[in-house]
Each structure stands twice: as C-alpha cells, then as structure tokens.
Amino acid sequence: MKNYDFIVVGSGCGLTITDEATDHGLKVALVDKGPMGGTCLNVGCIPSKMIIYAADRVVEAREARKLGVRVRITSVDFRAIMERMRKSVRLDQEHVRTAVMKSKKLDYYEGEGHFVDDLTMEVKGERIRGKRIFLASGSRPFIPPIKGLDGVDYLTNESALKLESAPESLIIIGGGYIAVEFGHFFAAMGTRVTILEMADRLILSEEPEIAERLKMKLSQRMGVFTGSLVQEVRKAADGKGVVVSAKDKAGGQVKEFTAERVMMAVGRRSNADMLKVENTGIELDQRGYIKVDEYLQTSRKGIYAVGDANGQQMFTHVANMEADLVADNVLHGKKQKVDYTAAPHAVFSHPQIASVGLSEEKARANYKVRVGKTGYYDVVYGEAMREKDGFAKVIVEQDSGRILGFHIIGPYAPILIQEVVNAMESKGYGGEIFKGMHIHPALSELIPATLSNVR
C-alpha cells in the first residue's frame, strides 16, 4: 500500500489542491474515474453555457421587433451547435488529462475510489493511504421515485448534451436553474417545451417577484405549470412518446401532458455515497452531503470536503474558492474561515438572473432593512434597449446602509452583479459603489440607481 501526504478525489476544483500541494513538494495522489475536469467542464456550466449562448442569439433576434428590426431566422443547426460544444469539451478534457499524466509529482489513479478503512482508499483493487484527504467528488442528477419513470428513456442535464437532434416536444420535470436554462435552450431550438414544477414558483432560491417575472417571460415561449405534482410517467400508447400525469396542488385536478421526450431536472445529489465515507468516520447531513465545519473539515480530522460534495453552495466559482481556502489553510498553517456572504450566482435563462447575499425574507428575519428597486427602463440605456421587464432589487441594513442582498433579472445580469460583489467583498456599503464614476449612458447605471431608490 502506497502512502501519500495528500489524496485528492476529483479533478474539478480538486486540481487546485493538487497543484498547490505538488508545488510544495508533497507526495500527492489524484483519484478520479474520468473524464478529467469535473462536473463543470464535462456536464455542467461550460457545455451548457456554450449551447445556451446560441439560444440567446435566437431569442434576441426574435425579440428585435420591439426595436423596429425585423429578423427572419431561416434555420437553426442543432447538430452543429452541439458538436461545437462537444469538440470544445473534448479538447479541454485532453488538455487536463495531458497535464496530469505529464506531472512527475503526481500519481493518478483512474477509477472510482472508495474508503475501506480510516484514511485508506481503494481504487480498482489497489489501496492507498493519505495523511490528509480532500474530497472534491462532485454530484450527479437526483432522480426521484416517480411511478413508471424507470420504464421510459428519460433525459437529464448530462444525457441531454449527447443529443444529435432536438426533440419535437419535451416535458421538463422540475423548476430550478437547470430546468429553466434547458427549457430556454430547447425552446430556442424549436422544441415545444413544457415545464412542470411542484412548488408554487420557479427557482425557489430567488426573490418571489423575480421568479414571477421569469415565469411570465418563459410562458411566452413555453408551457410553465407551477404547483404541479408529477404522479406518473409512462410510454405513450403508440410507443413513440411519453405521457406525464401531474396533479394540480391548488385545485386537485390531474392533467396529462404528452411529449416526445421527458427530462428530469429536480436537483442534484452528492456522490458521497459512492465513496463509502462511513468507513472513515465521515458524517453526512440529511440530504446526503458531507458535513463540514467553518474550515471545510469533515467530522474526521484531516479530511476535507469542497464543492458539490459538501452541498453548501453548488457553483464552480464557490468550489474553486473553497479549494483555495483549504489548500491555503493546510499548506500555510492558516485558520481562515469560509465566508459565503458575497458568493454570487447566476441563472442563464432568458431573461438572465443574478443574485448575491440575502433574500429580503432572510434579511428581515435578522435585520431591520430598507429595500430599493429600479427597472431597466428607468436608466437611459435600458430605455434604449426597450427593456421593460428587467429590474434590480437591493436590500440594505437600515441603520448602517450595508448591502445585505442584491438581485437582478434582465440582460447581462451576471455581469452587472459583479460590481456589487466587489463592494460587498470590501466594506459592503453602497457608498463604495457611488465612489466609482459610472459611464453615462451605460447599463451599469442600473446599480447606483437601485441604491438611490432605497426607501
């Protein structure tokens, strides 16, 4: 059995830790079943955003009529869009794999590893032991126990990336960020999309008024049914499609929806169960994610969990931050606590959504707050765009003026939010934003305008 200073499981954000450790001359093992690059590169944010970018252009062309521009889309080459994405992913996979294989400071164990004893793992029959172990093992689609689901060929966000042609119609079960992003994409590709969400609104983590605005906009392009509890999925009588039965939670009626394909998008689950973490004393929470403390250390001293494995904030930029933090703490003897106060996220639907900090509901539970809102149309460039639906919302602490949360729905939301993130990362006050001169007329004026409207 080989012994290592560090064992790292997962080649997504885990590579940040292996790079730091090998630079410090430590003996390191990387365990990963492949393909290299983790969830983000292979089946997550990178491939999905590459295809969604094409969908954005389609919808913008169709919406150009509000500006007096008439555009006719003659065709959408689904196969070319998908192959461009897959080619890029393959090249990145090869780049990562080549870098790992060439490293003389790193032993790569290609396979699915699991714990067999305290601090001891097994990969394809070979056992290895680490003084410290870092779990960046990621997540996979959660598939709920819906009657009949195992009898149909359903899609997930991962298998959908392998499609060679767009389905004529598609039912998406779920209403989170994966559901609305893929709903946007397939609708733009010409698929007749239906979204069925059990909750009373889409994307529960977002502000209620943002979720409402999103539903309104998506409903112009697809069917969106919230408060719909899916009860059964079965093959259509002709064997060429699927039928989904869903109960309306408000009225109690059961309605049937028919489509060529069905896609499951009800969330993610941790891969911790595949690691058999119980063999090394690691505790899981009720959702199956690995419990960690404020330093991202598990219940077993010397073992850390980062990224989707701990389920704290399942975004690549957060996972990378966590990996940096634990590597810095362990390698340099620091005691830096993880801080998600200014951790932003975005939803690449159409319209786009971006948020950072607390919701109004959570903020009011702990602070006395004031709220400000501004529509895109209230700033000059937003009017030029004729963007009448997008808006921004800020929640600030009443006495100090400290920004507690900021939420945007509309064009370029993920870009606009960054200025707020930077302010929250420094002192956290709106005054920091006003100190910077904003170009007029530019869409970035939406941020100070929203802060000016706090009441």
C-alpha positions as CSV (number, residue, x, y, z in Angstrom):
1,M,0.0,0.0,0.0
2,K,1.3,3.4,-1.0
3,N,1.3,6.3,1.4
4,Y,0.8,9.9,0.5
5,D,0.8,13.4,2.1
6,F,-2.4,14.3,0.2
7,I,-5.0,12.3,-1.5
8,V,-7.4,14.3,-3.7
9,V,-10.6,12.8,-5.0
10,G,-12.0,14.6,-8.0
11,S,-10.3,16.5,-10.9
12,G,-12.6,19.6,-11.0
13,C,-11.7,22.1,-8.2
14,G,-9.6,19.3,-6.7
15,L,-6.9,20.1,-9.3
16,T,-6.4,23.4,-7.4
17,I,-5.3,21.4,-4.4
18,T,-3.1,19.0,-6.3
19,D,-1.3,21.9,-8.0
20,E,-0.7,23.7,-4.7
21,A,0.5,20.5,-3.0
22,T,2.9,19.4,-5.7
23,D,4.3,23.0,-5.8
24,H,5.2,22.5,-2.1
25,G,7.0,19.2,-2.9
26,L,4.4,16.9,-1.3
27,K,3.7,13.4,-2.4
28,V,0.2,13.5,-3.9
29,A,-2.4,11.1,-5.3
30,L,-5.2,12.1,-7.5
31,V,-8.2,9.8,-7.7
32,D,-10.8,10.3,-10.5
33,K,-12.9,8.0,-12.6
34,G,-12.8,10.4,-15.5
35,P,-13.4,12.1,-17.8
36,M,-11.0,14.7,-16.5
37,G,-12.1,18.1,-15.5
38,G,-15.0,17.5,-13.1
39,T,-18.7,18.4,-13.4
40,C,-18.3,21.9,-14.7
41,L,-16.2,21.0,-17.7
42,N,-17.9,17.8,-18.7
43,V,-21.6,18.1,-18.0
44,G,-22.1,21.4,-16.2
45,C,-21.6,25.1,-16.6
46,I,-19.2,25.0,-19.6
47,P,-21.0,22.8,-22.1
48,S,-24.5,24.2,-21.1
49,K,-23.5,27.8,-21.5
50,M,-21.9,27.1,-24.8
51,I,-25.2,25.9,-26.2
52,I,-27.3,28.4,-24.3
53,Y,-25.3,31.3,-25.9
54,A,-26.6,30.2,-29.3
55,A,-30.2,30.1,-27.8
56,D,-29.7,33.7,-26.5
57,R,-28.9,34.9,-30.1
58,V,-32.0,33.2,-31.4
59,V,-34.4,34.8,-28.9
60,E,-32.7,38.2,-29.2
61,A,-33.3,38.0,-33.0
62,R,-37.0,37.2,-32.4
63,E,-37.4,40.0,-29.9
64,A,-35.7,42.6,-32.1
65,R,-39.1,43.6,-33.5
66,K,-39.5,45.8,-30.3
67,L,-36.7,47.9,-31.7
68,G,-38.2,48.2,-35.1
69,V,-35.9,45.5,-36.5
70,R,-37.5,42.5,-38.4
71,V,-35.3,39.4,-38.4
72,R,-36.2,36.1,-40.1
73,I,-34.3,33.0,-38.8
74,T,-34.1,30.6,-41.8
75,S,-32.7,27.7,-39.8
76,V,-31.1,26.6,-36.5
77,D,-28.4,23.9,-36.9
78,F,-28.8,21.9,-33.7
79,R,-26.3,19.3,-34.7
80,A,-23.6,22.0,-35.4
81,I,-24.3,23.8,-32.1
82,M,-24.0,20.5,-30.1
83,E,-20.9,19.4,-32.0
84,R,-19.1,22.7,-31.4
85,M,-19.8,22.3,-27.7
86,R,-18.7,18.7,-27.6
87,K,-15.5,19.4,-29.6
88,S,-14.5,22.2,-27.1
89,V,-15.2,19.9,-24.1
90,R,-13.1,17.1,-25.7
91,L,-10.1,19.5,-26.3
92,D,-10.3,20.7,-22.7
93,Q,-10.5,17.1,-21.4
94,E,-7.4,16.2,-23.3
95,H,-5.6,19.3,-22.1
96,V,-6.3,18.5,-18.4
97,R,-5.5,14.8,-18.9
98,T,-2.2,15.5,-20.6
99,A,-1.2,17.9,-17.9
100,V,-1.9,15.4,-15.2
101,M,-0.2,12.5,-16.9
102,K,2.9,14.5,-17.6
103,S,3.2,15.6,-13.9
104,K,6.1,13.7,-12.3
105,K,5.0,14.9,-8.8
106,L,1.6,13.3,-9.0
107,D,0.3,9.8,-9.1
108,Y,-3.0,9.5,-11.0
109,Y,-5.4,6.7,-10.1
110,E,-8.0,6.4,-12.8
111,G,-11.1,4.8,-11.4
112,E,-13.8,5.1,-8.8
113,G,-12.3,5.2,-5.4
114,H,-13.9,4.4,-2.0
115,F,-12.9,4.3,1.6
116,V,-12.1,0.8,3.0
117,D,-10.6,2.0,6.4
118,D,-9.6,5.1,8.3
119,L,-7.8,7.4,5.8
120,T,-7.5,4.5,3.4
121,M,-9.0,4.3,0.0
122,E,-9.2,1.6,-2.7
123,V,-9.1,2.2,-6.4
124,K,-9.5,-0.8,-8.8
125,G,-8.3,-3.1,-6.1
126,E,-5.2,-1.0,-5.1
127,R,-5.1,0.6,-1.7
128,I,-3.7,3.9,-0.8
129,R,-3.4,5.9,2.4
130,G,-3.2,9.7,2.9
131,K,-2.2,11.9,5.8
132,R,-4.8,14.3,4.6
133,I,-7.6,13.6,2.1
134,F,-9.6,16.2,0.1
135,L,-13.0,15.2,-1.3
136,A,-14.0,17.1,-4.4
137,S,-16.1,14.2,-5.6
138,G,-18.9,16.3,-7.1
139,S,-22.6,15.4,-7.6
140,R,-25.0,13.7,-10.0
141,P,-28.6,14.2,-11.1
142,F,-31.2,13.4,-8.4
143,I,-33.8,11.0,-9.8
144,P,-37.0,10.9,-7.6
145,P,-39.0,7.7,-7.2
146,I,-41.8,8.7,-9.7
147,K,-44.1,5.9,-10.7
148,G,-43.2,4.5,-14.1
149,L,-40.1,6.6,-14.6
150,D,-37.8,3.6,-14.8
151,G,-39.7,2.4,-17.7
152,V,-39.0,5.3,-20.0
153,D,-35.8,6.6,-21.6
154,Y,-35.7,9.9,-19.7
155,L,-33.1,12.7,-20.2
156,T,-31.0,14.5,-17.6
157,N,-28.9,17.6,-18.0
158,E,-26.0,15.3,-18.6
159,S,-27.5,13.0,-21.2
160,A,-29.2,15.9,-23.0
161,L,-25.7,17.1,-24.0
162,K,-25.3,13.9,-26.1
163,L,-28.4,14.5,-28.3
164,E,-27.8,14.7,-32.1
165,S,-31.2,16.2,-32.9
166,A,-33.7,18.4,-31.0
167,P,-36.8,16.6,-29.8
168,E,-40.0,17.9,-31.4
169,S,-41.5,18.2,-27.9
170,L,-40.1,17.9,-24.4
171,I,-41.5,17.8,-20.8
172,I,-39.1,19.0,-18.2
173,I,-39.9,17.9,-14.6
174,G,-38.5,20.4,-12.2
175,G,-38.3,24.2,-12.0
176,G,-34.9,25.0,-10.7
177,Y,-32.0,26.6,-12.6
178,I,-31.3,23.5,-14.7
179,A,-34.9,23.3,-15.8
180,V,-35.3,26.9,-16.9
181,E,-31.9,27.0,-18.6
182,F,-32.5,23.9,-20.6
183,G,-36.1,25.0,-21.2
184,H,-34.8,28.2,-22.7
185,F,-32.3,26.3,-24.9
186,F,-34.7,23.7,-26.3
187,A,-37.4,26.3,-26.9
188,A,-35.0,28.4,-28.9
189,M,-34.0,25.3,-30.9
190,G,-37.7,24.8,-31.9
191,T,-38.8,22.2,-29.4
192,R,-42.2,22.6,-27.8
193,V,-41.3,22.7,-24.1
194,T,-43.5,22.1,-21.0
195,I,-42.1,22.7,-17.5
196,L,-43.8,21.0,-14.6
197,E,-42.7,22.3,-11.2
198,M,-44.1,21.0,-7.8
199,A,-43.5,24.3,-5.9
200,D,-45.7,27.4,-6.3
201,R,-42.9,29.2,-8.2
202,L,-39.8,28.6,-10.2
203,I,-36.3,28.7,-8.7
204,L,-37.2,28.9,-5.0
205,S,-33.9,30.4,-4.1
206,E,-34.7,33.6,-6.0
207,E,-36.8,36.5,-4.9
208,P,-40.6,35.8,-5.4
209,E,-41.0,38.8,-7.7
210,I,-38.1,37.6,-9.8
211,A,-39.5,34.1,-10.0
212,E,-42.8,35.6,-11.0
213,R,-41.2,37.7,-13.7
214,L,-39.3,34.7,-15.0
215,K,-42.4,32.6,-15.3
216,M,-44.2,35.4,-17.1
217,K,-41.4,35.7,-19.7
218,L,-40.8,32.0,-20.1
219,S,-44.6,31.4,-20.5
220,Q,-44.4,33.5,-23.7
221,R,-42.3,30.7,-25.3
222,M,-43.3,27.5,-23.5
223,G,-45.8,26.0,-21.1
224,V,-45.0,26.6,-17.5
225,F,-47.1,24.9,-14.8
226,T,-46.1,25.5,-11.2
227,G,-47.9,23.8,-8.3
228,S,-47.9,20.6,-10.4
229,L,-47.1,17.4,-8.6
230,V,-46.0,14.7,-11.1
231,Q,-47.6,11.4,-10.2
232,E,-46.7,9.1,-13.0
233,V,-44.6,8.8,-16.2
234,R,-45.4,6.2,-18.9
235,K,-44.8,5.4,-22.5
236,A,-47.4,6.7,-24.9
237,A,-49.8,4.2,-26.4
238,D,-48.1,4.3,-29.8
239,G,-44.7,3.8,-28.1
240,K,-43.3,6.9,-29.7
241,G,-43.5,9.3,-26.8
242,V,-44.2,9.8,-23.1
243,V,-47.2,10.8,-21.0
244,V,-46.8,12.6,-17.7
245,S,-49.6,12.8,-15.2
246,A,-49.5,15.7,-12.8
247,K,-51.8,16.8,-10.1
248,D,-52.6,20.5,-9.7
249,K,-51.9,21.1,-6.0
250,A,-54.4,24.0,-5.8
251,G,-57.4,22.5,-7.5
252,G,-56.7,18.8,-7.2
253,Q,-57.3,18.0,-10.8
254,V,-55.0,15.6,-12.6
255,K,-53.8,16.6,-16.1
256,E,-51.9,14.6,-18.6
257,F,-49.1,16.0,-20.7
258,T,-47.7,14.3,-23.8
259,A,-44.3,14.8,-25.5
260,E,-41.6,13.0,-27.5
261,R,-39.1,13.1,-24.6
262,V,-39.1,13.8,-20.8
263,M,-36.2,15.4,-18.9
264,M,-35.6,15.1,-15.2
265,A,-34.3,18.3,-13.6
266,V,-35.3,18.2,-10.0
267,G,-31.9,18.8,-8.5
268,R,-28.5,17.2,-7.7
269,R,-27.3,14.6,-5.2
270,S,-23.9,14.2,-3.6
271,N,-21.6,11.5,-4.8
272,A,-20.6,10.9,-1.1
273,D,-22.4,7.6,-1.0
274,M,-20.2,6.2,-3.8
275,L,-17.1,7.0,-1.6
276,K,-18.4,4.8,1.3
277,V,-17.4,7.6,3.7
278,E,-18.9,5.7,6.7
279,N,-15.7,3.6,6.6
280,T,-13.6,6.5,7.7
281,G,-16.0,8.2,10.2
282,I,-17.3,11.0,8.0
283,E,-20.8,12.2,8.8
284,L,-23.5,13.1,6.2
285,D,-26.4,15.5,6.6
286,Q,-30.0,14.6,5.9
287,R,-29.6,15.3,2.2
288,G,-26.6,13.0,1.9
289,Y,-24.0,15.8,1.6
290,I,-20.8,15.6,3.6
291,K,-20.9,17.7,6.8
292,V,-18.1,20.2,7.2
293,D,-17.2,22.9,9.7
294,E,-16.3,26.5,9.0
295,Y,-12.9,25.4,7.8
296,L,-14.5,22.8,5.4
297,Q,-13.1,20.0,7.5
298,T,-15.3,16.9,7.9
299,S,-16.2,15.2,11.2
300,R,-13.0,13.1,10.6
301,K,-10.0,15.4,11.3
302,G,-7.6,15.6,8.4
303,I,-10.3,15.0,5.7
304,Y,-11.9,18.0,3.9
305,A,-14.8,18.3,1.5
306,V,-15.2,21.0,-1.1
307,G,-17.5,21.8,-3.9
308,D,-20.7,19.9,-4.6
309,A,-19.5,17.2,-2.1
310,N,-20.5,19.4,0.8
311,G,-23.6,20.9,-0.8
312,Q,-23.0,24.4,0.7
313,Q,-23.2,26.4,-2.5
314,M,-23.1,24.3,-5.6
315,F,-21.4,26.7,-8.0
316,T,-18.0,26.2,-9.7
317,H,-16.7,29.6,-8.6
318,V,-17.6,28.8,-5.0
319,A,-15.9,25.3,-5.3
320,N,-12.8,27.0,-6.5
321,M,-12.8,29.4,-3.6
322,E,-13.2,26.5,-1.2
323,A,-10.4,24.6,-2.7
324,D,-8.1,27.6,-2.5
325,L,-9.1,28.2,1.1
326,V,-8.4,24.6,2.4
327,A,-5.1,24.4,0.5
328,D,-4.0,27.7,1.9
329,N,-5.1,26.7,5.4
330,V,-3.4,23.3,5.4
331,L,-0.2,24.2,3.5
332,H,0.4,27.5,5.2
333,G,-1.0,26.9,8.7
334,K,-3.7,29.5,8.3
335,K,-7.1,29.4,10.0
336,Q,-9.3,31.2,7.5
337,K,-13.0,30.5,7.8
338,V,-15.2,30.0,4.7
339,D,-17.4,33.0,4.1
340,Y,-20.3,32.9,1.6
341,T,-21.6,36.4,2.3
342,A,-20.6,37.8,-1.1
343,A,-20.8,34.5,-3.1
344,P,-22.8,35.3,-6.2
345,H,-24.7,33.1,-8.6
346,A,-26.4,33.4,-11.9
347,V,-29.1,31.7,-13.9
348,F,-28.6,31.7,-17.7
349,S,-32.2,31.6,-18.7
350,H,-33.8,34.2,-20.8
351,P,-34.1,36.6,-19.1
352,Q,-30.9,36.1,-17.1
353,I,-30.8,36.3,-13.3
354,A,-28.0,37.1,-10.9
355,S,-28.0,37.4,-7.1
356,V,-25.6,37.9,-4.2
357,G,-26.3,37.9,-0.5
358,L,-29.5,37.5,1.4
359,S,-33.1,37.4,0.1
360,E,-35.5,40.0,1.5
361,E,-37.2,37.4,3.6
362,K,-34.0,36.1,5.2
363,A,-32.7,39.7,5.7
364,R,-35.9,40.8,7.5
365,A,-35.6,37.8,9.9
366,N,-32.3,39.1,11.2
367,Y,-32.1,42.8,10.5
368,K,-34.0,46.0,10.1
369,V,-33.9,46.6,6.4
370,R,-34.7,49.0,3.6
371,V,-35.4,48.0,0.0
372,G,-34.7,49.7,-3.3
373,K,-35.9,48.7,-6.8
374,T,-35.1,50.1,-10.3
375,G,-36.4,48.9,-13.7
376,Y,-34.0,48.6,-16.6
377,Y,-36.3,51.1,-18.4
378,D,-35.5,53.7,-15.7
379,V,-31.9,54.1,-16.9
380,V,-31.2,55.6,-20.3
381,Y,-29.5,52.5,-21.8
382,G,-32.3,50.3,-20.6
383,E,-34.8,52.5,-22.3
384,A,-32.7,52.4,-25.5
385,M,-32.9,48.6,-25.3
386,R,-36.7,48.9,-24.7
387,E,-36.2,46.5,-21.8
388,K,-39.4,47.0,-19.9
389,D,-39.4,43.7,-17.9
390,G,-36.0,43.6,-16.2
391,F,-35.3,45.1,-12.8
392,A,-32.9,45.2,-9.9
393,K,-33.6,45.0,-6.2
394,V,-31.3,45.8,-3.3
395,I,-31.8,45.1,0.5
396,V,-29.7,47.2,2.9
397,E,-29.4,47.3,6.6
398,Q,-31.5,50.2,7.8
399,D,-29.0,52.0,10.1
400,S,-25.6,51.2,8.5
401,G,-26.6,51.1,4.8
402,R,-24.6,47.9,4.4
403,I,-25.7,45.9,1.4
404,L,-27.3,42.6,2.5
405,G,-28.5,41.4,-0.8
406,F,-28.8,42.4,-4.4
407,H,-30.9,40.7,-7.1
408,I,-31.2,41.3,-10.8
409,I,-33.4,39.9,-13.6
410,G,-32.7,41.0,-17.2
411,P,-30.0,41.3,-19.8
412,Y,-26.4,41.0,-18.7
413,A,-27.4,40.4,-15.1
414,P,-24.4,38.1,-14.4
415,I,-22.1,40.9,-15.5
416,L,-23.9,43.7,-13.7
417,I,-23.9,41.9,-10.3
418,Q,-20.1,41.8,-10.2
419,E,-19.8,45.5,-9.1
420,V,-22.0,44.7,-6.1
421,V,-20.0,41.6,-5.3
422,N,-16.8,43.6,-5.3
423,A,-18.4,46.2,-2.9
424,M,-19.7,43.5,-0.6
425,E,-16.2,41.9,-0.6
426,S,-14.6,45.1,0.6
427,K,-16.6,47.1,3.1
428,G,-20.1,46.1,2.0
429,Y,-21.6,49.6,1.8
430,G,-23.4,51.2,-1.1
431,G,-21.2,54.2,-0.8
432,E,-18.3,52.2,-2.2
433,I,-20.3,51.9,-5.4
434,F,-21.0,55.6,-5.6
435,K,-17.3,56.4,-5.3
436,G,-16.7,55.0,-8.8
437,M,-17.7,57.1,-11.7
438,H,-20.3,55.3,-13.9
439,I,-20.3,55.8,-17.7
440,H,-23.4,57.6,-19.0
441,P,-25.4,56.3,-20.7
442,A,-24.4,52.7,-19.9
443,L,-26.4,49.8,-18.4
444,S,-24.1,49.8,-15.4
445,E,-26.0,52.8,-14.1
446,L,-28.7,50.4,-13.0
447,I,-26.6,49.6,-9.9
448,P,-26.3,53.0,-8.3
449,A,-29.8,53.9,-9.5
450,T,-31.2,51.0,-7.5
451,L,-29.2,52.0,-4.4
452,S,-30.5,55.6,-4.8
453,N,-34.1,54.2,-4.7
454,V,-33.7,52.6,-1.2
455,R,-36.7,53.6,0.9
